[in-house]
Amino acid sequence: MDGAKQTIWHQAYIRALETITSLRNHCDFKFEKDSKNAKEVKVLNAVRPTVKKYVPGTKIDRESISATDMILKLDQFYYFNISIDDVVKAQTVPGAMEATAKEGAIALSEEGDKYVAEVVKTGVTNEDIKAVDSITPSKANAIEHIEDGFAVLYGNNCKVSENYWLEVDPTYYKYIRPSITELLTNNVEMAKKGIVGKYGNANITIENLLPHDETDVYNILRTEHAVAFAEQINKVEAYRPQDAFEDALKGLYVFGALLARPEEIVVLKTKKTGLTP
C-alpha cells in the first residue's frame, strides 16, 4: 500500500537564512541626494591653510586656497528577473513569487555589502588604509589588537567622540565577547541594528562578508565617514511578459562606494581558521 500513501505539502515557503552582513549600513550616505540624476558625484575636500609665524611690521605671505576632489561613481549594476507560469501558479502552493522576490531583494542588497568589502580591500592593497599586523586571535591578544587599531585612528586625529564601528568575523567575536561592555540583551534598539555589543565607543557587529585574502580576514574598525555609499536605483517591478502566460518580477540595484576618508579606517587582520568564512 506504499503507493497509496500521500505527500502533504506545507503551505508556506521556507526562506533562506539571510547572510549576517551590514557593511554598507555603516557608511556615509550624505552624498546620495546628489546622485539621483548623475553617473558620478565629485566630492570636494578643503585643504587646510598653512599657518605661519607673524613678525610685526613685516610683509606677510599669501597663498591661494585650493581643494582636492574625489569621484564617487555610480557604476555598480545588479538585477534579477524571475517568472512563474500561470498554470504552475494555479496548481501550486501560493506565495512562490512573493517569497522569491524577497530573496532577490536581499541578494541585491548583499551586493552592496560585498562592494564595500572590495573597496576596503583595495584600500589596504594600495596602502591607503593602515592594516594592523595579523594575529591568531585568542583571549590573551584579541582586545590588545583592537586597542592597536584605536591607537592608529587616534594618531590620525580621529575624535574620541566619534561614532565607531567594529566589524568582526564570528571567530574574532568569540574572543572579544568577554570584554564587551554592553551586550545586545541589555539594549533592544542595539539588537535591531545588528549590534551585538560595544567595546569602548565602538559598536560591534558580526560580519560574514568581510574582505579577506588567502591567509587573513580583514576585520574593520572605522568611523561612519570612512566610506561613502550611494544607492541610485533600488526597486522591484511586477510585469506580464508578452511572449508567455506568466507573472514576472524584476529587480534592479544601482549603487557606488568610495573610500572617502582613509585616515578614519583601520583593518585588524586575523588568521583564518576553520570557523572563519
C-alpha positions in Angstrom: 0.0 0.0 0.0 3.0 2.3 -0.2 1.7 3.7 -3.5 -1.4 4.9 -1.7 0.5 7.0 0.8 0.1 10.7 0.2 2.5 13.5 0.5 1.2 16.7 2.1 2.9 19.9 1.1 3.5 22.5 3.8 1.5 25.7 3.0 4.5 28.1 3.1 7.9 28.6 1.6 10.9 28.3 3.9 13.1 31.5 3.4 16.8 31.1 3.1 18.8 32.4 6.0 20.0 36.0 5.4 23.7 36.5 5.4 24.9 38.2 8.5 26.2 41.5 7.0 25.7 45.2 7.4 28.8 46.8 5.9 27.1 49.3 3.7 24.8 50.4 6.6 27.9 51.8 8.4 28.9 54.1 5.6 28.3 57.8 4.9 25.2 58.3 2.8 25.3 62.1 2.7 26.2 62.3 -1.0 23.3 60.1 -2.1 21.0 63.1 -2.6 23.4 64.5 -5.2 23.5 61.2 -7.2 19.9 60.9 -8.3 20.4 62.3 -11.8 24.1 61.7 -12.3 26.5 59.0 -13.1 29.0 60.2 -10.6 29.4 62.7 -7.8 32.5 64.9 -7.3 33.4 65.1 -3.6 35.5 68.1 -2.6 37.9 68.2 0.3 39.1 71.5 1.7 42.8 71.9 2.2 44.0 73.3 5.5 45.8 76.7 5.0 49.4 77.0 6.1 49.8 78.7 9.4 52.9 80.9 9.6 54.6 82.9 12.4 53.9 86.7 12.1 56.6 89.2 12.7 55.1 92.7 13.4 56.0 95.2 10.7 57.0 92.7 8.1 55.3 91.6 4.8 53.1 88.6 5.1 52.9 85.8 2.5 49.6 84.9 0.8 48.6 81.5 -0.6 45.8 80.7 -2.9 43.1 78.4 -1.5 42.7 75.1 -3.2 40.7 71.9 -2.8 41.2 68.3 -3.7 38.4 66.1 -5.2 37.4 62.5 -5.4 34.8 60.9 -7.6 32.0 58.7 -6.3 31.0 56.7 -9.3 27.5 55.1 -9.5 28.9 52.2 -11.6 27.7 49.0 -9.9 24.6 47.5 -11.6 22.9 44.3 -10.5 19.5 42.7 -11.3 17.3 39.6 -11.0 14.4 38.6 -13.3 12.1 35.8 -12.4 8.7 34.4 -13.6 6.1 31.8 -12.8 3.8 30.2 -15.4 0.0 30.8 -14.9 -0.6 27.1 -14.9 2.1 26.4 -12.4 0.9 29.2 -10.2 -2.7 27.9 -10.3 -1.6 24.4 -9.4 1.0 25.0 -6.7 1.1 26.4 -3.1 0.6 30.2 -3.3 3.4 32.6 -2.3 6.2 31.3 -4.5 6.7 34.7 -6.3 6.5 36.7 -3.2 9.0 34.6 -1.3 11.4 34.6 -4.2 11.1 38.3 -4.7 12.1 38.8 -1.0 15.1 36.6 -1.5 16.0 38.5 -4.6 15.8 41.9 -2.9 18.1 40.6 -0.1 20.5 39.2 -2.6 20.7 42.5 -4.4 21.4 44.4 -1.1 24.2 42.0 -0.3 26.0 43.0 -3.4 26.3 46.5 -1.8 28.0 44.9 1.2 30.3 42.9 -1.0 31.3 46.0 -2.8 32.1 47.9 0.4 34.4 45.0 1.3 36.0 45.2 -2.1 36.6 49.0 -1.6 38.2 48.3 1.8 40.4 45.5 0.4 41.6 47.7 -2.4 42.4 50.4 0.1 44.6 48.0 2.0 46.3 46.7 -1.1 47.1 50.3 -2.3 48.3 51.1 1.3 45.7 53.9 1.6 44.3 52.0 4.6 46.6 51.1 7.5 46.5 47.4 8.5 47.5 46.2 11.9 49.7 43.2 11.9 47.9 39.9 11.6 47.4 37.7 14.7 45.9 34.4 15.5 43.2 35.6 17.8 43.0 34.4 21.4 41.6 35.7 24.7 45.0 37.0 25.5 45.6 39.1 22.4 42.2 40.0 20.9 41.5 43.1 22.9 45.0 44.4 22.6 44.6 44.1 18.8 41.6 46.3 18.9 43.5 48.8 21.1 46.2 48.9 18.5 43.6 49.8 15.9 42.2 52.7 18.1 45.8 53.9 18.5 46.1 54.2 14.7 42.9 56.2 14.4 43.5 58.5 17.3 47.0 59.1 15.9 45.2 60.1 12.7 43.3 62.7 14.7 40.0 60.8 14.7 38.0 62.3 17.6 37.3 60.2 20.6 33.7 61.4 20.5 33.2 59.9 17.0 30.7 57.0 16.5 32.9 54.0 15.6 32.0 50.6 14.1 33.9 47.5 14.8 33.0 44.8 12.2 34.4 41.4 13.1 34.1 37.8 11.8 32.5 35.2 14.1 35.8 33.7 15.3 37.2 37.1 16.4 34.0 37.9 18.1 34.2 34.8 20.2 37.4 36.0 21.8 36.4 39.7 22.4 32.9 38.8 23.7 34.0 38.6 27.4 35.3 42.1 27.2 32.2 43.7 25.6 30.8 46.4 27.9 27.2 46.3 26.8 25.6 43.1 25.4 22.6 43.2 23.0 20.5 41.6 25.6 20.6 44.8 27.5 19.5 47.1 24.6 16.7 46.2 22.3 17.5 49.1 19.9 21.1 47.9 19.5 19.9 44.4 18.6 17.5 45.8 15.9 20.6 47.4 14.2 22.6 44.1 14.4 24.8 45.5 17.1 25.9 42.6 19.4 27.6 44.9 21.9 30.1 47.7 22.5 33.8 48.0 23.3 34.8 51.5 24.3 32.9 53.8 21.9 32.7 51.2 19.1 29.5 49.4 18.1 30.3 45.8 17.3 28.7 43.8 14.5 29.3 40.3 13.3 30.0 40.2 9.6 30.2 37.3 7.2 31.2 39.3 4.1 34.3 40.9 5.3 37.3 41.3 2.9 39.9 38.6 3.1 43.0 37.2 1.3 44.5 33.7 1.3 45.6 33.8 4.9 43.8 36.6 6.7 40.4 38.0 7.4 40.2 41.9 7.4 38.2 42.9 10.5 37.4 46.6 10.3 37.4 49.5 12.8 36.1 52.7 11.3 34.0 55.8 11.7 30.9 56.2 9.6 32.7 58.8 7.4 35.4 56.5 6.2 33.5 55.0 3.2 30.9 56.9 1.2 28.0 55.0 -0.2 25.1 56.0 -2.5 22.1 54.0 -3.8 20.7 55.4 -7.0 18.1 52.8 -8.1 16.7 50.1 -5.7 13.4 48.7 -6.9 11.4 45.6 -7.8 8.8 45.7 -10.5 6.0 43.3 -11.5 5.1 42.8 -15.2 3.4 40.4 -17.7 5.8 39.1 -20.5 4.2 39.4 -23.9 5.5 36.1 -25.1 4.2 33.9 -22.3 1.3 33.4 -19.9 3.4 34.3 -16.8 3.7 36.7 -13.9 7.2 38.1 -13.7 9.2 40.2 -11.3 12.5 42.1 -12.0 14.7 43.9 -9.6 17.4 46.5 -10.2 20.1 47.8 -7.9 22.5 50.7 -8.9 25.0 52.0 -6.4 28.5 53.1 -5.8 31.0 53.5 -3.0 34.2 55.5 -2.3 37.0 55.4 0.2 36.4 59.0 1.3 38.5 59.2 4.5 41.1 56.5 4.6 42.5 58.1 7.8 39.3 57.1 9.6 39.5 53.3 9.0 41.9 50.6 10.0 42.0 46.9 9.3 42.6 44.4 12.0 43.9 41.3 10.3 43.3 37.9 11.9 44.4 34.5 10.7 41.8 32.4 9.0 40.5 29.3 11.0 38.0 26.6 10.3 35.3 28.8 11.8 36.0 31.8 9.6 34.1 32.2 6.4 
